[in-house]
C-alpha cells in the first residue's frame, strides 16, 4: 500500500474479488453503502459490487461504455467531471 492506495501486490485475492475494496473501506473507516468504486474495467465494477459498494464505470479508460454496461454498474460516465453529479 502506498498513499492510501492498494495495488494487486497488496492483496491475496485479485480483482474481481472484493479484497482490495474491503481493505480500503476498513482503512478509511467507511461502510460499503457510503462508498463508490470507480473503474475502467468490468473487473473493477464486479469488485465494487461484490464489496457492496455503488459502482461507476468510466468510458475513457481501458474499456468502452458498452463493455462496462455488461457488468451493470450503477452509472457510466464519459468525463471525470461527470462524477460530481453522482456524489
N, C-alpha and C positions, 0 to 999 in steps of 0.2 A: 504494500500500500504506500502511495506517495500522495501527499497533499489532499488527503481525504478521498482519494480515488482508488478503485480496485481494478486490477487487470487479471487476465487469465492466470498468470503466475501466482496470484494471491488466493486462489480458490482450488479446492479439490475437484468439485463438480463444475464443469464449464457450462456456458450458455448452451441451451436454453434452461438449464437447471436454475432455480431461483437463488442459489447460494450467494452470488455476488450482490444481488439486490437486498437480500436479507441482511448481509453484513453491513451494507451501507445504512439500512434502516436502523439497525442496532447502534452503529457508530454515532449517527446523528440524533438518536432518540426520537425517531418519527415512526408513527404507525403506518402500515401499508395503505390504509384508507385515506391518508393525508398526503400520499406521495404519488408521483408520476414518473414512469420510466419513459424517457425519450430516446428513440433509437432509429438507426437507419437500416436495420435488417429484421427479418421475421424472427430471428433468434433473440434479439433484444426485446421485441414485443412479447414473445412467449415467456421469456424470463420474467418480465414485469407482471404478466397475467398470473403466472404460477406463484409469484410472491404476493399477489392480491392487490397490486397497485393499479392505478389508472395507467393507460399507455397511449403514447403518441408516436406515430411514425413520421419520419422526416424524409421527404422525397428527393432531397438534394444530396443524398449520400450514396451508399452502395446499392440500394435497390429502388425501383420505381414505386410510385404510389400504388399502381396496380398489384405489384408483387407484395407490398406491405399489407394491402387490404385483404389478401388471402388469409392472414392471421387474425383478422377482425380487431384491430386496435380501436380504442375509443375515439381517436382522431388521427388524421394525417394532415400534415402541413407542408407547404411548399417553400416557405421562408421562415427563418428563425423569428422574425418579428411577429409572425402569426401566433407564436407560443404565448405571447402576452394576453391574447384574448381567451386562452384556455385556463389561465391561472387564477 
